Protein backbone atom coordinates (compact mmCIF):
# COMPACT_ATOMS: atom_id res chain seq x y z
CA UNK A 1 0.00 0.00 0.00
CA UNK A 2 1.35 3.42 -0.93
CA UNK A 3 0.18 6.62 0.68
CA UNK A 4 0.83 10.07 -0.71
CA UNK A 5 2.36 12.31 1.95
CA UNK A 6 2.29 15.96 1.02
CA UNK A 7 3.39 18.65 3.51
CA UNK A 8 2.15 21.24 1.01
CA UNK A 9 -0.20 20.33 -1.81
CA UNK A 10 1.90 21.80 -4.60
CA UNK A 11 5.52 21.54 -3.52
CA UNK A 12 8.02 20.44 -0.90
CA UNK A 13 9.82 23.24 0.93
CA UNK A 14 13.25 22.43 2.35
CA UNK A 15 15.06 24.98 4.51
CA UNK A 16 13.04 27.78 2.93
CA UNK A 17 13.81 26.64 -0.63
CA UNK A 18 11.18 25.31 -3.00
CA UNK A 19 12.17 21.92 -4.38
CA UNK A 20 9.68 21.47 -7.20
CA UNK A 21 5.97 21.50 -7.86
CA UNK A 22 6.29 17.99 -9.31
CA UNK A 23 8.45 16.33 -6.63
CA UNK A 24 6.42 14.19 -4.23
CA UNK A 25 7.18 11.41 -1.89
CA UNK A 26 5.23 8.26 -1.24
CA UNK A 27 5.48 6.15 1.87
CA UNK A 28 5.80 2.38 1.92
CA UNK A 29 5.71 -0.04 4.80
CA UNK A 30 7.88 0.15 7.93
CA UNK A 31 9.41 3.57 7.43
CA UNK A 32 10.79 3.09 3.92
CA UNK A 33 10.08 6.12 1.72
CA UNK A 34 10.31 6.37 -2.07
CA UNK A 35 10.75 9.82 -3.58
CA UNK A 36 9.25 10.25 -7.06
CA UNK A 37 8.92 13.12 -9.50
CA UNK A 38 11.25 15.38 -11.43
CA UNK A 39 13.23 18.53 -10.66
CA UNK A 40 15.30 21.07 -12.58
CA UNK A 41 18.52 20.80 -10.55
CA UNK A 42 20.43 17.90 -8.99
CA UNK A 43 20.76 19.70 -5.65
CA UNK A 44 16.94 19.76 -5.36
CA UNK A 45 16.79 15.98 -5.50
CA UNK A 46 19.59 15.65 -2.92
CA UNK A 47 17.95 18.25 -0.66
CA UNK A 48 14.58 16.48 -0.76
CA UNK A 49 16.25 13.17 0.14
CA UNK A 50 18.17 14.81 2.99
CA UNK A 51 15.06 16.45 4.47
CA UNK A 52 12.87 13.35 4.18
CA UNK A 53 15.56 11.07 5.64
CA UNK A 54 15.58 13.18 8.82
CA UNK A 55 11.81 12.88 9.38
CA UNK A 56 10.61 10.91 12.38
CA UNK A 57 9.85 7.29 11.55
CA UNK A 58 11.78 7.24 8.27
CA UNK A 59 14.17 4.29 8.21
CA UNK A 60 15.26 4.42 4.56
CA UNK A 61 14.85 6.56 1.46
CA UNK A 62 14.83 5.46 -2.19
CA UNK A 63 15.39 8.58 -4.29
CA UNK A 64 13.74 8.12 -7.68
CA UNK A 65 13.50 11.84 -8.43
CA UNK A 66 14.70 12.49 -11.99
CA UNK A 67 16.62 15.61 -12.95
CA UNK A 68 15.16 17.11 -16.13
CA UNK A 69 17.46 17.86 -19.04
CA UNK A 70 18.24 21.51 -19.59
CA UNK A 71 18.59 23.40 -22.86
CA UNK A 72 22.11 24.34 -21.75
CA UNK A 73 23.38 20.74 -21.71
CA UNK A 74 26.08 21.57 -24.25
CA UNK A 75 27.63 24.02 -21.80
CA UNK A 76 27.46 21.85 -18.67
CA UNK A 77 31.09 20.71 -18.90
CA UNK A 78 32.24 24.31 -19.34
CA UNK A 79 30.24 25.43 -16.28
CA UNK A 80 31.66 22.60 -14.15
CA UNK A 81 35.21 23.36 -15.28
CA UNK A 82 34.79 27.06 -14.53
CA UNK A 83 33.38 26.29 -11.07
CA UNK A 84 36.29 23.96 -10.31
CA UNK A 85 38.80 26.58 -11.47
CA UNK A 86 37.18 29.24 -9.25
CA UNK A 87 37.25 26.89 -6.27
CA UNK A 88 40.89 25.98 -6.86
CA UNK A 89 41.87 29.64 -7.08
CA UNK A 90 40.06 30.38 -3.83
CA UNK A 91 41.38 27.35 -1.93
CA UNK A 92 44.97 27.49 -3.08
CA UNK A 93 45.49 31.26 -3.32
CA UNK A 94 47.52 31.26 -0.08
CA UNK A 95 50.13 28.76 -1.30
CA UNK A 96 53.51 30.03 -2.45
CA UNK A 97 55.74 27.77 -4.52
CA UNK A 98 59.47 28.19 -5.04
CA UNK A 99 61.63 25.85 -7.10
CA UNK A 100 65.40 25.64 -6.87
CA UNK A 101 67.52 22.90 -8.48
CA UNK A 102 64.51 20.59 -8.86
CA UNK A 103 63.38 21.05 -5.25
CA UNK A 104 59.86 22.48 -4.97
CA UNK A 105 59.05 24.18 -1.66
CA UNK A 106 55.41 24.76 -0.76
CA UNK A 107 54.60 27.39 1.88
CA UNK A 108 51.31 28.78 3.10
CA UNK A 109 48.10 27.90 4.89
CA UNK A 110 45.43 25.40 3.88
CA UNK A 111 42.14 24.49 5.53
CA UNK A 112 42.45 20.68 5.71
CA UNK A 113 44.80 17.73 5.25
CA UNK A 114 43.09 17.02 1.95
CA UNK A 115 43.90 20.55 0.79
CA UNK A 116 47.47 19.93 1.91
CA UNK A 117 47.85 16.74 -0.14
CA UNK A 118 46.57 18.22 -3.43
CA UNK A 119 49.37 20.76 -4.01
CA UNK A 120 52.00 18.23 -2.93
CA UNK A 121 50.64 15.74 -5.47
CA UNK A 122 50.61 18.42 -8.16
CA UNK A 123 54.22 19.32 -7.36
CA UNK A 124 55.34 15.69 -7.51
CA UNK A 125 53.54 15.23 -10.83
CA UNK A 126 55.44 18.12 -12.40
CA UNK A 127 58.28 17.22 -14.73
CA UNK A 128 61.69 18.20 -13.38
CA UNK A 129 60.78 18.07 -9.69
CA UNK A 130 63.14 15.75 -7.80
CA UNK A 131 61.98 16.57 -4.29
CA UNK A 132 59.06 18.34 -2.61
CA UNK A 133 59.43 20.22 0.66
CA UNK A 134 56.03 20.55 2.31
CA UNK A 135 55.90 23.56 4.65
CA UNK A 136 52.13 23.96 4.43
CA UNK A 137 50.23 24.62 7.66
CA UNK A 138 46.71 23.29 8.25
CA UNK A 139 44.56 25.91 9.98
C-alpha positions as CSV (number, residue, x, y, z in Angstrom):
1,X,0.0,0.0,0.0
2,X,1.4,3.4,-0.9
3,X,0.2,6.6,0.7
4,X,0.8,10.1,-0.7
5,X,2.4,12.3,1.9
6,X,2.3,16.0,1.0
7,X,3.4,18.6,3.5
8,X,2.1,21.2,1.0
9,X,-0.2,20.3,-1.8
10,X,1.9,21.8,-4.6
11,X,5.5,21.5,-3.5
12,X,8.0,20.4,-0.9
13,X,9.8,23.2,0.9
14,X,13.2,22.4,2.3
15,X,15.1,25.0,4.5
16,X,13.0,27.8,2.9
17,X,13.8,26.6,-0.6
18,X,11.2,25.3,-3.0
19,X,12.2,21.9,-4.4
20,X,9.7,21.5,-7.2
21,X,6.0,21.5,-7.9
22,X,6.3,18.0,-9.3
23,X,8.5,16.3,-6.6
24,X,6.4,14.2,-4.2
25,X,7.2,11.4,-1.9
26,X,5.2,8.3,-1.2
27,X,5.5,6.1,1.9
28,X,5.8,2.4,1.9
29,X,5.7,0.0,4.8
30,X,7.9,0.2,7.9
31,X,9.4,3.6,7.4
32,X,10.8,3.1,3.9
33,X,10.1,6.1,1.7
34,X,10.3,6.4,-2.1
35,X,10.8,9.8,-3.6
36,X,9.3,10.2,-7.1
37,X,8.9,13.1,-9.5
38,X,11.3,15.4,-11.4
39,X,13.2,18.5,-10.7
40,X,15.3,21.1,-12.6
41,X,18.5,20.8,-10.5
42,X,20.4,17.9,-9.0
43,X,20.8,19.7,-5.6
44,X,16.9,19.8,-5.4
45,X,16.8,16.0,-5.5
46,X,19.6,15.7,-2.9
47,X,18.0,18.2,-0.7
48,X,14.6,16.5,-0.8
49,X,16.2,13.2,0.1
50,X,18.2,14.8,3.0
51,X,15.1,16.5,4.5
52,X,12.9,13.4,4.2
53,X,15.6,11.1,5.6
54,X,15.6,13.2,8.8
55,X,11.8,12.9,9.4
56,X,10.6,10.9,12.4
57,X,9.9,7.3,11.6
58,X,11.8,7.2,8.3
59,X,14.2,4.3,8.2
60,X,15.3,4.4,4.6
61,X,14.8,6.6,1.5
62,X,14.8,5.5,-2.2
63,X,15.4,8.6,-4.3
64,X,13.7,8.1,-7.7
65,X,13.5,11.8,-8.4
66,X,14.7,12.5,-12.0
67,X,16.6,15.6,-13.0
68,X,15.2,17.1,-16.1
69,X,17.5,17.9,-19.0
70,X,18.2,21.5,-19.6
71,X,18.6,23.4,-22.9
72,X,22.1,24.3,-21.7
73,X,23.4,20.7,-21.7
74,X,26.1,21.6,-24.3
75,X,27.6,24.0,-21.8
76,X,27.5,21.9,-18.7
77,X,31.1,20.7,-18.9
78,X,32.2,24.3,-19.3
79,X,30.2,25.4,-16.3
80,X,31.7,22.6,-14.1
81,X,35.2,23.4,-15.3
82,X,34.8,27.1,-14.5
83,X,33.4,26.3,-11.1
84,X,36.3,24.0,-10.3
85,X,38.8,26.6,-11.5
86,X,37.2,29.2,-9.2
87,X,37.3,26.9,-6.3
88,X,40.9,26.0,-6.9
89,X,41.9,29.6,-7.1
90,X,40.1,30.4,-3.8
91,X,41.4,27.3,-1.9
92,X,45.0,27.5,-3.1
93,X,45.5,31.3,-3.3
94,X,47.5,31.3,-0.1
95,X,50.1,28.8,-1.3
96,X,53.5,30.0,-2.4
97,X,55.7,27.8,-4.5
98,X,59.5,28.2,-5.0
99,X,61.6,25.9,-7.1
100,X,65.4,25.6,-6.9
101,X,67.5,22.9,-8.5
102,X,64.5,20.6,-8.9
103,X,63.4,21.1,-5.2
104,X,59.9,22.5,-5.0
105,X,59.1,24.2,-1.7
106,X,55.4,24.8,-0.8
107,X,54.6,27.4,1.9
108,X,51.3,28.8,3.1
109,X,48.1,27.9,4.9
110,X,45.4,25.4,3.9
111,X,42.1,24.5,5.5
112,X,42.5,20.7,5.7
113,X,44.8,17.7,5.3
114,X,43.1,17.0,2.0
115,X,43.9,20.5,0.8
116,X,47.5,19.9,1.9
117,X,47.9,16.7,-0.1
118,X,46.6,18.2,-3.4
119,X,49.4,20.8,-4.0
120,X,52.0,18.2,-2.9
121,X,50.6,15.7,-5.5
122,X,50.6,18.4,-8.2
123,X,54.2,19.3,-7.4
124,X,55.3,15.7,-7.5
125,X,53.5,15.2,-10.8
126,X,55.4,18.1,-12.4
127,X,58.3,17.2,-14.7
128,X,61.7,18.2,-13.4
129,X,60.8,18.1,-9.7
130,X,63.1,15.7,-7.8
131,X,62.0,16.6,-4.3
132,X,59.1,18.3,-2.6
133,X,59.4,20.2,0.7
134,X,56.0,20.6,2.3
135,X,55.9,23.6,4.7
136,X,52.1,24.0,4.4
137,X,50.2,24.6,7.7
138,X,46.7,23.3,8.3
139,X,44.6,25.9,10.0
